[in-house]
Amino acid sequence: MGGVYAIQYDFKFRLTMKNNFIKDALLIGICVFGFNQNSEAQSTYTISSDAKANGMKLSGTSSMHDWDMNAHVFAGEAQFDVKKQGDGEQITGLNSLTFSLPVVNLKSDKKGLDKNAYEALNTTLHKDIHYKLSSAIVSPEKDGKFLINAIGDLTIAGITREVTMDVYCLVNSNSTISCSGSNKLKMTDYKIEPPSFMFGAMKTGDGVTLNFTMVYEN
């Protein structure tokens, strides 16, 4: 009987050791997996408060000459997946991105143009232009740049339309991320009547282009 008990004890001991080994292995695996995940971290970035680093330009045509309005102060944030590689960093994903631009921050060199543009954009009711990302595909480009094919909702004068645009991004040496791109749109798509000036003698075209450059920092 003593031999039977000894065998049972040895079996239980071996089974306990095996279970402990499995638990330890799982724990190590979880830790290693977690470490690997941290090497490709998701971080929240906000648009830099440095007005010199950021710019948005709304430009169009008229029956007399081209025009443009510029802004350097706007707000927003984004969630980038950034992976360290060698001495640099790579963008592997973009999970969210928003920005908000107060319309009155857009200014030209003509006060009359600004006033008519604000009226056309109905700033009394809709003070901001908004953008919210829906989906994004990130592709590496030359010279350390990344191309992001972004689909999102652009809201102007209270009307929201889905837009697709290409955004080029670069991770700088100080880990900030510079992004730039452009998007062509029609004012009438947002139920905006193209402004006119000088009692109708000067009429703006329906098509406008939004160009932007922004720096994100975390």
C-alpha positions in Angstrom: 0.0 0.0 0.0 2.8 2.4 0.8 4.0 2.0 -2.8 0.6 2.9 -4.1 0.4 6.0 -1.9 3.9 7.0 -3.1 2.9 6.6 -6.7 -0.2 8.7 -6.2 1.7 11.4 -4.4 4.3 11.4 -7.1 1.6 11.7 -9.8 -0.1 14.6 -8.0 3.2 16.3 -7.5 4.1 16.0 -11.1 0.6 17.2 -12.1 0.9 20.2 -9.9 4.3 21.1 -11.2 3.0 20.7 -14.8 0.0 23.0 -14.1 2.3 25.6 -12.5 4.6 25.4 -15.5 1.7 26.0 -17.8 0.5 29.0 -15.7 4.0 30.4 -15.7 4.4 30.0 -19.4 1.1 31.7 -20.0 2.0 34.5 -17.7 5.4 35.0 -19.5 3.6 34.9 -22.9 1.1 37.6 -21.8 3.9 39.8 -20.5 5.9 39.4 -23.8 2.8 40.1 -25.8 2.1 43.1 -23.8 5.6 44.4 -24.2 5.4 43.9 -28.0 2.1 45.8 -28.0 3.8 48.7 -26.2 6.4 48.9 -28.9 3.6 49.8 -31.3 1.8 52.3 -29.1 -1.4 54.2 -29.7 -1.0 57.8 -28.6 -3.4 60.8 -28.6 -1.9 63.9 -30.3 -3.3 67.4 -30.3 -2.7 70.1 -32.9 0.1 72.3 -31.9 -0.7 75.8 -30.5 2.1 77.3 -32.5 0.3 79.3 -35.2 3.4 79.4 -37.4 3.3 75.6 -37.7 -0.3 75.4 -38.9 -2.2 76.8 -41.8 -5.5 76.4 -43.6 -6.2 78.1 -46.9 -9.6 78.3 -48.6 -9.1 79.5 -52.2 -11.4 80.0 -55.2 -12.1 81.9 -58.3 -14.3 84.9 -59.3 -15.3 86.7 -62.5 -12.5 89.2 -61.8 -9.7 87.5 -60.0 -8.8 84.5 -57.8 -9.2 84.9 -54.0 -8.0 83.1 -50.9 -8.6 83.2 -47.1 -6.1 81.9 -44.5 -6.3 80.7 -40.9 -3.5 79.7 -38.6 -5.5 79.0 -35.4 -7.7 75.9 -35.1 -8.0 72.9 -32.8 -8.2 69.1 -33.0 -6.7 65.8 -32.0 -5.8 62.4 -33.5 -4.9 58.9 -32.4 -1.9 57.6 -34.3 -0.4 54.1 -34.0 3.3 54.8 -34.0 6.0 52.1 -34.1 9.6 52.6 -33.2 12.0 51.3 -35.8 15.7 51.8 -35.5 16.4 55.4 -34.7 13.1 56.6 -36.1 9.3 56.1 -35.8 6.8 54.8 -38.3 3.0 55.5 -38.5 1.2 52.2 -38.8 -2.4 53.4 -38.2 -4.7 56.3 -37.7 -7.7 55.5 -35.5 -9.4 58.9 -35.1 -8.9 62.5 -36.2 -10.9 65.6 -35.7 -10.4 69.3 -36.2 -12.5 72.4 -35.7 -11.9 75.7 -37.4 -13.7 78.9 -36.4 -14.9 80.4 -39.7 -14.0 84.0 -38.5 -10.4 82.8 -38.3 -10.4 82.6 -42.1 -9.2 86.0 -43.3 -8.3 87.5 -46.7 -6.7 90.9 -47.4 -10.1 92.4 -48.2 -12.6 93.1 -45.4 -15.5 93.1 -47.9 -14.7 89.6 -49.1 -14.5 88.4 -45.5 -17.8 89.9 -44.5 -19.6 88.4 -47.5 -18.0 85.0 -47.0 -19.1 85.0 -43.3 -22.6 85.8 -44.3 -22.6 83.1 -47.0 -21.3 80.6 -44.4 -24.0 81.7 -42.0 -21.6 82.2 -39.1 -24.4 83.5 -36.9 -25.7 79.9 -36.6 -22.7 77.8 -37.6 -19.5 79.3 -36.2 -17.2 76.4 -37.0 -16.1 74.1 -39.8 -15.8 70.5 -38.4 -14.1 67.3 -39.6 -14.3 63.8 -38.2 -12.4 60.8 -39.5 -14.4 57.6 -40.3 -11.6 55.4 -41.7 -8.0 55.5 -42.8 -5.5 53.4 -44.7 -1.8 54.2 -44.0 0.9 53.5 -46.7 4.6 54.2 -46.5 6.0 56.6 -49.0 9.5 57.8 -50.0 11.7 60.0 -47.7 10.1 58.8 -44.5 6.7 60.1 -45.4 3.4 58.2 -45.0 0.3 58.5 -47.2 -3.0 58.3 -45.4 -6.1 57.8 -47.5 -8.7 59.3 -45.2 -12.5 59.1 -45.4 -14.5 61.4 -43.0 -17.3 63.8 -42.5 -16.8 67.5 -43.3 -19.4 69.9 -41.9 -19.6 73.4 -43.3 -22.5 75.8 -42.6 -24.3 73.0 -40.7 -24.3 70.6 -43.7 -22.3 67.4 -43.5 -20.8 65.6 -46.5 -18.5 62.6 -46.7 -15.1 63.4 -48.2 -12.1 61.4 -49.3 -8.7 63.0 -49.2 -5.0 62.0 -49.3 -3.0 63.3 -46.3 0.8 63.1 -46.2 2.4 62.7 -42.8 5.9 62.8 -41.5 7.2 61.9 -38.0 9.7 64.6 -37.0 12.8 64.1 -34.9 11.0 65.5 -31.9 8.2 62.9 -32.3 5.7 65.5 -33.5 3.8 64.6 -36.7 3.4 67.0 -39.6 0.4 66.4 -41.9 -0.6 68.2 -45.1 -3.2 67.7 -47.8 -5.9 69.4 -49.9 -9.5 68.8 -50.8 -11.7 70.3 -53.6 -15.3 70.9 -52.9 -18.3 72.8 -54.2 -20.1 75.4 -52.1 -23.5 74.4 -53.4 -22.9 70.9 -52.0 -23.1 72.5 -48.6 -26.1 74.7 -49.7 -23.9 77.8 -49.7 -24.7 80.5 -52.3 -21.4 81.6 -53.9 -20.9 85.2 -52.7 -21.0 88.2 -55.1 -19.5 91.6 -54.7 -19.9 95.1 -56.0 -23.7 94.7 -56.5 -23.2 91.5 -58.4 -20.4 92.8 -60.7 -18.0 90.3 -59.2 -19.2 86.7 -58.7 -17.3 83.9 -57.1 -17.1 80.4 -58.6 -18.8 77.4 -57.0 -15.6 75.4 -56.7 -13.1 76.0 -53.8 -10.0 74.2 -52.6 -9.1 73.6 -48.9 -5.4 73.3 -48.3 -4.0 72.5 -44.9 -0.8 71.9 -43.0 -0.9 71.0 -39.3 1.5 69.7 -36.7 0.3 67.2 -34.0 2.1 66.8 -30.7 1.6 64.5 -27.7 
